[in-house]
Every structure is written in structure tokens, then in C-alpha cells.
Amino acid sequence: MKQFNPMQYLAIDIANHYGLDKLNYEERVQWVKTNMNNLEDYTATAEEPLLYAKAVYALREVQSGKPTNHSVAFDAVCSGLQIMSALMRCKKGCELTGLINPDNRIDAYTAITTALNARLGSTATYERKDVKQAIMTYLYGSKATPLEVFGEELIDEFHATMAEQATGAVELLQILLNSWNSELDNHTWVLPDNHHAYCPVLTKAKKRINVEEPSLDFRWTPTMIYEIQEPQEEGLANAANVVHSIDAYILRSVIRRCNYNKELLERFLEATYTFKGEEVANDWVTERYNATRMPCISFIEHIWTNGINHYPESLIRALQSIVSDVLVHEPFSVITIHDSFACHPNHMNVLRKHYNNVLADLSDSTILDDICSQLYQQEGRVQKCTDESISHLIKNANYGLT
């Protein structure tokens, strides 16, 4: 993974807010260097003028020798497609979303648009913004939006292009859509860190009510629209909800590795060197780890309380490795908005590293087997694009966050 100094991160932040986030990092830094003397003149034409002006102001403060508390923000690349591709070990999808082939900033929407137009030849040509809207909604189960964009005549060409360019995500989409249970009024599953996702099945209903005030000779009978929780024969929500829940888990995991309890982790790490396995505790930590093979750093407080020797050695060794890596850098605050991660420029190298590592761990994990077993209410295994690990490639990503 490429690393940059704080001043370079300020430059990248400025370029991002100007609208140059599709360029390679070096090109963004060079743009700022080229326009260093008159960056303020570009505020009006920036994609995000207020954030651009704020970033330029922070740069000027640092140039004058003053400290800054400015946070630089990096966004995940096409986060839904990125997460689904990592989970399915889909190399093509990971490459489209910056997790593989670290030397270039690839834009998935542009790449898929180009592939689609090449497939269509002279039949039709589509713009990126239209294809982007179709892709975003399609990967969460929508049929209406892609159909609106491509029509009955070309919708099959879009589906074929998606299956070719984002094989793993398309396969996972179908698995999640098929998990809908028409007999349930909610769908629930547990994430690796024991976070419980609860998604009620809601339908809208109408009812007329009477509103009367005799003293004013007033009567009104409006129609009220309200929601009822009840089973539905069909539903698309599991596709989006499962991916969003894993997205939130990634967010929690990155924050925990960045803004950690230093004293607790140091004590835990010291104890791992004298680990001596005893009878394994039959509790939620052991159950979650065995089900997902995700060594969550949030386990440590519970493990420390119950005794480190009562947990699987493979879990303790995995946490030992993570904690050793985490403790190299002092804890720091992270600001998150959905799939955007912001921190002080002094810490962005570390944040990006932890993000890559969490995605790599997820790719190696059995989280999909676990969640799908919960949704389908029977044990099963999700067939991934490859049985070979791709985590070493993901750990070296430069543009997973950008």
C-alpha cells in the first residue's frame, strides 16, 4: 500500500473536493502543486466548494506554521459492489473497486459503462450517470430502475454485462434475494461482533378515521396511511439490508482498530504470550468466532473478563496479530458518514491500512455462510468465485478508500 505524508494527504483532500477523486493520487497531488499559488481562485468551480475552501484554508494554516485539526476524508469505491466482491472473492469485482491492481484508480461505473457500450456496438450508447443509477439499484435487487434505463429490448444486455464484469456480486445478489421467507414478519441475523440486525417486514395500509368536534360543528374523515408488520409473499430487502449490515460492521471494526483502549490491548497482548489453552468457554464470543472465523477486536474486553485461556487458540493468535499491528500507532479519532472515513492527515496511512485489513479478513471469513444459514434457517455454504485466498491482494490495495 502506498503511503503519503500529511501534507500530501491535505493535497489529496483538496483535489478530491475539487472533483478530481477519479485521478491517481500522484496526479491529484501534482494538480495542487501546480496551482499552489492560486488554489483559492478555484473555489467557485469546485465540486464541493465549501469543503474545498476548508481544505485549502487548512493547507494555508500549516504552511504558515500553525497546527491544524482538519480531517481528510476518504470514501470507499462503489462500496456495495466492493463489499460483495470481497465477500465472494471475485477478483474482477475487486479490481473494479480498487481492492486489486493497486497502481491505478479504476472507476467501476465507467468501466462497466464502457464494457456495456462495447457489447451494444452501434445499437445504443449510454452515459455513465445512467448506467451508474442502474448498477446501484440493481445490486440491491431493483428491477424497475434498470428496466427504466434500458427498456425491454436491452435489459438482458445489461444483465449479461453485469454478470461478466461483477460476477461475484451478481451471484451473491441472487443468493440474498432467494433468502426471502414469505412466512416471516421479520428477517434477523447476527453479525460477527454479536450485533443483531432486525429488519421488520412492513406493508402500508389505509384506514378512514372520524375526527369530530361537536361544539364547533366540525367533522372530518381523513384517510390515514400507516404501516403494518406482517409477512409478504415477495421481497427484495434482504439484498440491501445484509450488505448494509456488513458495511456497518466494517465501519465499527475500522473505528475499533483506530480508536482503541490502549491499556486493555497492551494487557491482552502481554497475556497472549503465556496463553495456555483450557476448557473452551461456550459463550457468544466462541460461537461467533466459530461461525464466522472473524477475530473481532471487540471480543477482547469479554475475553479479558472471562479469562484468556478459555478461548480457542486460533482466535487468540489471530487477535494477537491484530493487536500487535494496532498498537504500533497511537489511538486516534475517526469520523464516519456511511462509507466515508475521515481522520487527521497524520493518521490516514493507518486508517487505510486497517480498512484494507478488515476487508481482507472478511474475504477469508465464513460470514456469508453464517448469515445465509441464519436467513435460510438451515446450515449451508456459499460457493465463492475461488477457493483460493485473495486477502494478500486486498491488503496491498491503494484505492479501496480514495
N, C-alpha and C positions, 0 to 999 in steps of 0.2 A: 504493500500500500504506500502510495506517495505521501510524503509528509511536507507540511509547509510551516513557515514561521508566522507569528501573529500578524505582522504587517501584511503578509501575503493573504492571510485569511480576511483581513479588512478589505483588501483589494478585490478578492473574490466576492465578498458580500456586496460591495458597491456594484460590481459588474452584474451580479445576479439581479439586484433590484432595478438595474437599468434595463434588463431584459436579455442578457447575454448568457443565461444559465445553460444554454444548449452547446456552448463552446467548451473546448478543453480548458482545464484550469490555467495552463500556461498562457493561453490566448486571452483569458479574462484578466489575468494579472498584467499582461502586456498592454491591454487596452487602457487600464488605469494609469500605467506608467506613461503611455503616450499622451494622455490627456491630463496628466497630473496638475498642470498649472491652471487649468480652467475646468475642473470637474464640476464646479457649481453651475456652469453655463448649460450643463446637460440635464438639469433637474426637470425642466418643463417637458422634456421629451422622454423621460424615464418611464418605464412600465409601472413602477411603484414610486412615484415622486416623493412622497413623504418618507418612506423607508430609505430611499436613495439619499435624500438630503441628510437624514440622520446618520447614515453610514459615512458619508463624506465628512460631516462635522466631526465624527469620532476620529477619522483619519487625521484631520487637521489638528485636533487636540493632541494626539500622540506625536505628530510632527513637531509641535511646539514644546514637547517635553512633559506634557501632562498625562497622568494615568487616565484610563477610560474604563467604564463599566459597561460598555457597549457589548451586546450579544450578537454574534453572527449566526445566521440560520441556514441550515442545510435541509433540503427536502428529499424524501425517498422518491426514486424514479418509478412512476406508474405503480404505486405501492400495492394495489390489488394484484396485478399481474406479476409483480416481483415476488410477493409472498407465495402466491400459488405455484410459481415456477420453482422457487427454492424448496417448498414442501414436496413437490413431485420430482425433484432432481432433474428438471428439464433444462438441459444446457442451452437450448435455443432461447427459451424464455428468459433465462438468467442473463444471457448475453444481451438481449434486447433491453434489459432493465439495469444494466451496469454492474451485475454481480460476477460476470465472467468477461474476459477480454478487457483488462483494466486500462489499456492505453488510450481508448477513445470514449468520448461521451456520446453514447448512442441514444437516440430518442425512439422509443418503441412505436409511438403513434406515427411518426414519419416513416419508419422502416416498414411498418405494416401497410401504410397507405401506398408506399412505393411498390411493394410486392403485389398488392391488390390491383393497382393500375396496370402493372406489367402483365398480370394474369388476364385482365379485361382487354388489353390491347386497344384497338380502335373503337371498341363497343361503348366505353364510357370512361370518364376521368373524374376522380373525386378529390376534394381538397382535404387536407389534414384535419381541419376543425370538425368536418362532418364525420369522418372516419373515427376520430377520437371519441366523439359522443356515442357512436355506435359501439365501439370497443368497451368503453367504460361501463355502459349499461348491460351489454351482452354478458360480460364476465360475472355479473351479479344476477343473471337469469332473465333479463328483459328480452322479450321478443318484439315488442311494439316499436321501440326506438330504432333498432337495426332495420326493421321492415319499413319504417317510415323513410329512412335514409336511402335504402337500396331498392325497395319495391319487390314485388313478387318475382320479377324477371331476374334480378341479380342477387337476391338474398343468399342463394346457395353458393354463389361465388365468394361472398363474404365469409360464410361459414367454412368453406374449404380453405380460404386463406388463413383464417384464424387457426384451424386445425393444423396447418402446415407450419405457421410461424410461432404459435404458442401452444404446442401440443399438450404439455402437461397441464396448463391452466384449463384448457377446454375439457380434458378428461376429468379433472377434479370438479369442474363445474357440473358435469353430468352426474357425478357421484353424489354431490351435495343436493342437487335438485331431486334425485331419486330417493333421498333420505326422508322426504316429507311423509309424515304419518297422519293420515286423514282421521284417525280415531282420537287424536290428542288435541287438547286446547292449549298446549304449550310445548315448546321444544327446549330441552335443557341439556347442558353438558358442562363438564368441569375442565378447566384449563390446567396446565402443568403446575402452576403455583397455587392451586386449590381455589382459584377464583371461579365462582359458579355463574355461568351465563344462563339467564332465564328469559325466554322470548315468548310471551303470550300470543296466541292466535286471536286476532281481533277482527271483527266484522262490524260494519256500520249498519245501524238500524234507525228507523224513523218512527216517531210517535207524536200524535197531536195531543196537546195539553190545554186545559182551560185555565185562563187567568181572569179572575173576576174581582171587581171592587164595587159592591152594591151601592155604597154611599156616593159614588161618582157615576153610577150607572154605566160602568165600564166592563166590557167583556172582550177578551182576546183569546184566540185559539191558534197559537203558532205551532208549526211543525218543528220538533226538536230532533236533531241528528246526534246520536250517541253511539258508543262502541260497546259491543258485547264480546266477551271472551268465550269462544266456542270452537269446536273442530271445524275445519274446512276440508272439502274434498281435495282441493289442489292448492298449492302454494309454492312461491319462489323464494321465500325469505331466508331459508337455511343457507343458500349460497352466499348471500351478502353477510348474514349475521355471523356465520362461522369464520369467514375471512376477517371481518371487522374485529371479532373477539381475539383472534390471533394477533392482529395488528396492535390491539391494546395490550396484549401480553408482551409483545416486543417492546412497546413503549415502557412498560413497567420494568422489564428486565434491563433495558439500557439505563434507565434512571437509577436502578439499584446498583449497577456496576459503577456508575459515575459518582453518585452522591451517597456514599456508603458510611456505615458506622465503623470507623477506623479501629476503635478499641476492640469491638466484638470480633472483627475479622482477623486482627492480629492474634487475639487469644485463640481463636479457632484454628488458625494456621499452625500455631505452635503445637496445639493438641494433636493435629493430624500426624505429626512426626513420631508420636508414640502410640498411634492407633493400634488397638488390639481387638479384633472382632469378637463380639459376644453374641448372645441370642438377639436376633434382629427384632426391633420393635414393630409390632403390627399396627401402625398408625397411618395417618394420611400422608405423611412425607414418604414413607416406604411405598405406599400404594401408588402415589402419583409418580414417583420416580420409576417404579417397575413398569407402570403403564405407558409412560411417555419417553423414558430414558433422557429426560431433560434435567440436568443438575441445576436447579434454580437457586440462586444466591439467597433468595428469601427463605429457604429451608433452614439456614444456619442458626437463626435465633431459636427455633424449635429444637433442632438437633443439640444445640449447646445446653438447653434446659434439661433435656431428657437423657443426655449422655452420649457422646460421640461414638462410643464403642458399640452402640445398639443399632447401627445403621449399616447398610450394605457397603462393603469396602470399595466397590466400583463407584458408588456415589461419593464417598469421602475423598477418593483420589481425584475424581472429576472436579469436585469443589475445591480441593487443594490447588489444583492447577489454575482454576479461575481466580481464586483469591490471591494467589501469588502474583498473577498478572494485574489484578485490580489494584493491589497495594503499591505497585510501582509508582503510581501517580496519586497525589493528594486528592481527596474528595472535592467535588465541585457541583454547583447547581446546574440543572438543565431545565430549560423551558420548552414545553411541547405543545403544539397545536396540531392535532390529528397526526399526520405523518411528517411534520416539520419539527426538527430538533435544533434548539438554539443554546449556545453557551458562550462564555467569554472566549475570544480568539486564542488565548493561551492554552485552552483545553481541547480545541476542536480535533486535533490529531487523535486524542484519546477517545473522544466520543465516537468518531468514525470507526476506530478500531473495535470498540465494544459493539457497535451496531453490526459490523461485519461478523463478529464472533457469534452474536446471538442468532443471526440468520444462518450461519454455518452450523451451529448446534441444532437448530430446527430442521435443517436439511438432513442431518444424521439421525434425527429422533424418530420416534414412532407416534408422534402426536396425532397424525392423521388416522392411524389405526385406532387409537384410543377414542377420538371424538366420533368417528364414524361408527364404532362399536356401540357407543352410547346412543347415537341417533337411530341406528338400525335395530338397537336392542338385541344384538347378538354379536358374538366375537367375530372379527374379520380382519383381513389385511388388505390394505390399499396397494395395488401394483403400481410402483413408480416407474418413471421413464427408464431408469437404470438402477441396478442393484449396487453399482459402484458409488462410493462416496465422492461428492464434489465439494465437500466443505473446505478443502485446501485451496480451491479456486476462489470460493466466496470470501475467504479470509484475506485474500490479496486484492479484493475489489477496490477500485478508486472512485467509482461513480455510483455505488449503491445509494449513498446520500450525496447530493451535489448542490 
